[in-house]
Amino acid sequence: MRADLAQLGLLLFVSALVAMLTRRLRMPYTVGLVLAGIGLYFSPVHASLPLSRELIYSVFLPPLVFEAALYMRWSEFKRNLPVVGLLATLGLALAALVTAVGMHVAVGWSWGAAALFGTLIAATDPVSVIATFKDAGVHGRLRVLVEAESLLNDGTAAVAFAVASTIVSGGHGTVVAVAVEFVWTIAGGIVCGAATAFAMAALAGRTGDRLIRITFSTLTAYGSFMLAEHWHASGVIAALTAGLATGNYRASSPQAAEQRLAILSFWEYVGFAINSLVFLLIGTHEAQLHLGNIWPAVAAAIAFVTLGRAVAIYPSCALFARTRLRVDPAHQHVLFWGGLRGALALALALELPAARPGRDEVVTVAFAVVAFSIVVQGLTMVPLLRRLGQLDEDPLPPFDRAR
């Protein structure tokens, strides 16, 4: 226990130093964390906390998704829901299909391994996207589109992966049964998230103590996730729904504004601390990868994932070209290149059973693609935004901007 606490303290200390350094260098904070994690692994005091599926999925993911959704305005989300909903469903399916077919045909993976990899790697990471956009000072519809699509994409990717895992594992069931399971996973997550959020809000409304309200918000994040998972629904969708409901709930008491500010300040720190731990641990795990003779598979995966993202974005957005929801071409380019991968893709990869044929190669390639996404796409995102004219005149450095 003492050793784990020491490791945690070390990681938080390093994350604070990285935040200060990246602030001065004006580079993405998440990129700095991954690079610091790699360096930390080779240092005399390297971190040894395991990056397991349980740690990512059950401990880190609920508050990360909840915190990301907490700041999303319902009116803007609802207005752009047809676009982001299509991108997170049809777009995700197209991206997964392109990747799966490519890995099967070009690399020779079995259809099962290719399908599982295609669905898990199609999950974009709202944490990386939101951190990058916050640092760059991006506002307006572009930020809403990218952040909302990334949040929804996370939920639908987790559901698609669960369905794909059942099918690949030889689970029996008709097309109707699979469709019913898919619908329940999403609808059940929404119901569990909304029910938890409103129940906790009702309890929180009976007290004016901001510490108790913060406690209820923490229970909302984890409780919605756990309740949905218990009923075999999507915990990610539940945490997303709970975050949206909590963030858009407005109490009428005179102390409401002060209490809301305290809750948002608390969750801003929680997001910072957990993001730091996630990306530092991703870096330490990346340092342990032995790519060896699977470099061709890694290169192919990066190419097919990138192609799949293009197929997901441009045709889907073309369907809205003659409507009031038309997506500007510059916004489409940012959506394409801003589909960063992160914690959820790794959690899904680590969820694969150890006995599954090709499991180690799938996990290794997934980690490599995530590293490429965070470092290469993360470092080039701001130059792309600047070239497309999507930046503020003088974006503020990280952590100096109110969310």
C-alpha positions in Angstrom: 0.0 0.0 0.0 2.8 2.4 1.0 4.6 1.7 -2.3 1.5 2.3 -4.3 0.9 5.6 -2.6 4.5 6.6 -3.3 4.1 5.7 -6.9 0.9 7.8 -7.1 2.7 10.7 -5.5 5.5 10.4 -8.0 3.2 10.4 -10.9 1.3 13.4 -9.7 4.6 15.3 -9.1 5.8 14.5 -12.6 2.4 15.5 -14.1 2.7 18.9 -12.4 6.2 19.4 -13.7 5.0 18.4 -17.2 2.1 20.8 -17.0 4.5 23.7 -16.2 6.9 22.7 -19.0 4.4 22.1 -21.7 2.8 25.4 -20.8 6.1 27.2 -21.5 6.7 25.2 -24.7 3.1 25.6 -25.9 2.9 21.9 -26.7 -0.1 19.6 -26.1 -0.2 18.5 -22.4 -1.1 14.9 -23.3 1.9 14.5 -25.6 4.2 15.8 -22.9 2.7 13.2 -20.4 3.2 10.3 -22.8 6.8 11.3 -23.5 7.4 11.8 -19.8 6.0 8.4 -19.1 8.4 6.8 -21.5 11.3 8.7 -19.9 10.1 7.8 -16.4 10.1 4.1 -17.2 13.8 4.3 -18.1 14.7 6.4 -15.0 16.0 4.9 -11.7 12.6 5.6 -10.1 10.4 4.3 -12.9 6.7 3.8 -12.2 5.5 0.2 -11.9 1.7 0.6 -11.6 0.1 -1.8 -14.0 -2.1 -0.4 -16.8 -4.9 -3.0 -16.6 -8.3 -3.1 -18.1 -9.9 -2.8 -14.7 -7.9 0.3 -13.8 -8.7 2.1 -17.0 -12.3 0.9 -17.5 -13.6 0.8 -13.9 -11.5 3.5 -12.1 -10.4 6.0 -14.7 -13.1 6.0 -17.4 -16.3 6.9 -15.4 -15.0 10.2 -14.0 -13.2 11.1 -17.3 -16.4 10.6 -19.4 -18.5 12.3 -16.8 -16.2 15.3 -16.5 -16.0 15.7 -20.3 -19.8 15.7 -20.6 -20.2 18.0 -17.6 -19.3 21.0 -19.7 -21.3 20.2 -22.8 -24.3 22.5 -23.3 -27.5 20.5 -24.0 -28.8 23.1 -26.4 -25.7 22.9 -28.6 -25.4 19.2 -28.2 -29.1 18.7 -29.2 -28.7 21.0 -32.2 -25.8 19.1 -33.6 -27.0 15.6 -32.6 -28.0 14.5 -36.1 -24.5 15.1 -37.3 -22.5 13.7 -34.4 -25.0 10.9 -34.0 -24.4 9.8 -37.6 -20.7 10.1 -37.2 -20.7 8.0 -34.0 -22.8 5.2 -35.6 -22.6 4.9 -39.3 -19.2 6.6 -39.3 -17.8 4.4 -36.6 -19.2 1.3 -38.4 -17.5 2.4 -41.7 -14.2 3.1 -39.9 -14.2 -0.3 -38.2 -15.1 -2.1 -41.4 -12.3 -0.4 -43.4 -9.7 -1.2 -40.7 -10.9 -4.8 -40.2 -10.9 -5.6 -43.9 -7.5 -4.0 -44.4 -5.9 -5.9 -41.5 -7.4 -9.2 -42.8 -6.4 -8.7 -46.4 -3.1 -6.9 -46.1 -1.7 -8.3 -42.8 -3.3 -11.7 -42.8 -5.1 -11.5 -39.4 -8.1 -13.8 -38.9 -11.5 -12.2 -39.4 -12.1 -12.5 -35.7 -9.0 -10.6 -34.6 -9.4 -8.0 -37.4 -13.0 -7.4 -36.5 -12.2 -6.9 -32.8 -9.3 -4.6 -33.6 -11.4 -2.6 -36.0 -14.1 -1.9 -33.5 -11.9 -1.2 -30.5 -9.5 1.1 -32.4 -12.5 3.0 -33.9 -13.1 4.5 -30.4 -11.8 8.1 -30.4 -10.7 9.6 -27.1 -12.6 12.7 -25.8 -9.9 13.3 -23.2 -7.2 13.9 -25.8 -9.5 15.9 -28.1 -10.9 18.1 -25.3 -7.5 18.7 -23.8 -6.0 19.7 -27.2 -8.9 22.0 -28.1 -8.9 23.6 -24.7 -5.1 24.3 -25.0 -5.5 25.7 -28.5 -8.4 28.0 -27.6 -10.9 26.5 -30.1 -14.5 27.6 -29.6 -17.8 27.7 -31.5 -19.4 24.9 -33.5 -16.1 23.2 -34.4 -15.4 22.5 -30.7 -19.0 21.2 -30.1 -18.8 18.9 -33.2 -15.5 17.4 -32.3 -16.1 17.0 -28.6 -19.7 15.7 -28.9 -18.7 13.3 -31.7 -15.8 12.0 -29.6 -18.0 11.5 -26.5 -20.8 9.6 -28.4 -18.2 7.7 -30.4 -16.7 6.3 -27.1 -20.1 5.0 -26.1 -21.1 3.4 -29.4 -17.6 1.9 -29.8 -17.8 0.2 -26.4 -21.2 -1.2 -27.4 -20.0 -2.3 -30.8 -17.0 -4.0 -29.3 -19.2 -5.9 -26.8 -21.4 -7.2 -29.6 -18.4 -8.1 -31.8 -16.8 -10.0 -28.9 -20.0 -12.0 -28.4 -20.2 -12.9 -32.1 -16.5 -13.7 -32.5 -16.6 -15.9 -29.4 -19.3 -18.0 -30.9 -22.2 -16.6 -29.1 -25.5 -17.8 -30.5 -28.4 -15.6 -31.3 -30.5 -14.4 -34.2 -30.0 -11.0 -35.9 -33.1 -9.8 -34.0 -31.5 -10.9 -30.7 -28.3 -9.1 -31.5 -30.2 -6.0 -32.5 -32.2 -6.0 -29.3 -29.0 -6.4 -27.2 -27.5 -3.5 -29.1 -30.5 -1.3 -28.5 -30.8 -2.2 -24.8 -27.1 -1.6 -24.2 -27.5 2.0 -25.5 -31.0 2.7 -24.2 -30.2 1.1 -20.8 -27.2 3.2 -20.4 -29.2 6.4 -21.1 -31.9 5.3 -18.6 -29.3 4.4 -15.9 -27.4 7.6 -16.4 -30.4 9.8 -16.3 -32.0 8.0 -13.3 -28.8 8.2 -11.3 -28.2 11.9 -12.1 -31.7 13.0 -11.2 -31.8 10.9 -8.1 -28.5 12.4 -6.8 -29.7 15.9 -7.9 -32.8 15.5 -5.8 -30.8 14.5 -2.8 -28.2 17.2 -3.3 -31.1 19.8 -3.5 -31.8 19.1 0.1 -28.5 20.5 1.3 -26.6 23.7 0.9 -23.3 22.1 1.8 -21.1 22.2 -1.3 -18.9 19.4 0.0 -21.9 17.1 0.2 -23.0 18.2 -3.3 -19.5 17.3 -4.6 -19.8 13.9 -2.9 -23.1 13.3 -4.7 -21.6 14.3 -8.0 -18.8 11.8 -7.5 -21.4 9.1 -6.7 -23.3 10.1 -9.9 -20.2 9.5 -12.0 -19.4 6.1 -10.6 -22.9 5.1 -9.7 -24.3 5.6 -13.1 -21.5 3.6 -14.6 -21.8 0.7 -12.2 -25.6 0.6 -12.4 -25.5 0.3 -16.1 -22.8 -2.3 -16.1 -24.8 -4.3 -13.5 -27.8 -4.4 -15.9 -25.6 -5.3 -18.9 -26.0 -1.8 -20.4 -23.2 0.6 -21.4 -21.5 2.2 -18.5 -19.8 4.7 -20.9 -23.2 5.9 -22.2 -24.5 6.0 -18.7 -21.6 8.2 -17.4 -22.0 10.4 -20.5 -25.8 10.8 -19.9 -25.2 11.5 -16.2 -22.6 14.2 -17.0 -24.9 15.9 -19.5 -27.8 15.9 -17.0 -25.7 17.1 -14.1 -23.9 19.8 -16.1 -27.2 21.2 -17.5 -29.2 21.1 -14.3 -29.8 24.5 -12.9 -31.0 24.9 -9.3 -32.9 28.0 -8.3 -31.5 28.6 -4.8 -29.4 31.8 -4.2 -26.3 29.7 -3.4 -26.7 27.6 -6.6 -24.1 29.6 -8.6 -21.4 29.3 -5.9 -22.1 25.6 -5.4 -22.0 25.0 -9.1 -18.6 26.7 -9.3 -17.3 24.6 -6.5 -18.4 21.4 -8.2 -16.9 22.4 -11.6 -13.6 23.4 -9.9 -13.5 20.0 -8.2 -14.2 18.1 -11.4 -11.6 20.2 -13.3 -9.0 19.0 -10.8 -10.3 15.4 -11.0 -10.0 15.6 -14.8 -6.5 17.0 -14.6 -5.3 14.4 -12.1 -6.8 11.3 -13.8 -5.8 12.5 -17.2 -2.3 12.9 -15.9 -2.2 9.4 -14.5 -3.7 7.8 -17.6 -1.3 9.4 -20.1 1.8 8.9 -17.9 0.9 5.2 -17.5 0.3 4.9 -21.3 3.8 6.3 -21.8 5.4 3.8 -19.3 3.5 1.0 -21.0 4.6 2.2 -24.5 8.2 2.0 -23.3 7.8 -1.7 -22.6 6.5 -2.6 -26.0 8.6 -5.0 -28.1 7.5 -4.4 -31.7 10.1 -6.7 -33.2 8.9 -8.1 -36.4 5.3 -6.7 -36.2 6.4 -3.2 -37.5 4.6 -4.0 -40.8 1.4 -4.7 -38.9 1.8 -1.4 -37.0 2.4 0.6 -40.2 -0.6 -1.1 -41.9 -2.8 -0.5 -38.9 -1.9 3.2 -38.8 -2.7 3.5 -42.5 -6.0 1.7 -42.4 -7.1 3.5 -39.2 -6.4 6.8 -40.9 -8.2 5.7 -44.1 -11.1 4.4 -42.0 -11.4 7.8 -40.2 -11.6 9.6 -43.6 -14.3 7.2 -44.8 -16.2 7.8 -41.6 -16.1 11.6 -41.8 -16.3 12.9 -45.3 -19.2 10.7 -46.7 -21.2 11.2 -43.5 -20.8 14.9 -43.6 -21.7 14.9 -47.3 -25.2 13.8 -46.4 -25.8 17.1 -44.7 -24.3 19.3 -47.5 -27.6 20.7 -48.5 -29.1 21.1 -45.1 -28.9 23.7 -42.3 -26.6 21.3 -40.5 -23.9 21.5 -43.3 -20.4 20.9 -41.9 -17.8 23.4 -43.2 -15.0 21.6 -45.2 -12.4 23.0 -42.7 -14.4 21.5 -39.8 -14.4 18.2 -41.6 -10.6 18.2 -41.9 -10.3 18.8 -38.2 -12.8 16.1 -37.4 -10.8 13.7 -39.6 -7.4 14.5 -38.1 -8.8 15.1 -34.6 -10.0 11.5 -34.1 -7.3 10.8 -31.5 -7.2 7.4 -29.8 -6.7 6.9 -26.1 -7.8 5.2 -22.9 -10.9 3.4 -24.1 -9.2 1.7 -27.0 -6.6 0.4 -24.7 -9.2 -0.7 -22.1 -11.0 -2.7 -24.8 -7.8 -4.2 -26.1 -6.8 -5.3 -22.6 -10.3 -6.8 -22.2 -9.5 -9.5 -24.8 -9.1 -12.9 -23.2 -5.5 -14.1 -22.9 -6.4 -17.4 -24.6 -7.7 -15.7 -27.8 -5.4 -16.4 -30.8 -3.4 -13.3 -31.8 -4.4 -11.4 -28.7 -0.9 -10.2 -27.8 -0.3 -8.9 -31.3 -3.7 -7.1 -31.3 -2.9 -5.4 -28.0 0.6 -4.4 -29.1 -0.6 -2.9 -32.3 -3.4 -1.1 -30.5 -0.9 0.5 -28.1 1.3 1.5 -31.0 -1.6 3.1 -32.9 -2.6 5.0 -29.7 1.0 6.3 -29.3 1.0 7.5 -32.9 -2.3 9.2 -32.5 -1.4 11.0 -29.3 2.1 12.1 -30.3 1.9 12.7 -34.1 -1.7 13.8 -34.4 -1.5 15.7 -31.1 1.6 17.6 -32.1 0.2 18.5 -35.6 -3.3 19.5 -34.5 -2.5 23.1 -33.6 -0.6 23.7 -36.8 -3.5 22.3 -38.7 -6.0 24.4 -36.9 -3.8 27.5 -37.5 -3.5 26.7 -41.2 -7.3 26.2 -41.5 -7.9 29.5 -39.7 -9.7 27.9 -36.7 -7.6 29.3 -33.9 -8.1 32.4 -31.7 -5.7 35.2 -32.4 -3.8 34.5 -29.2 -4.7 31.2 -27.6 -4.0 31.0 -23.9 -1.7 28.4 -22.5 -3.2 25.4 -20.7 -4.9 25.8 -17.3 -5.2 29.6 -17.7 -8.6 29.4 -19.4 -11.9 29.0 -17.7 -13.8 26.1 -19.2 
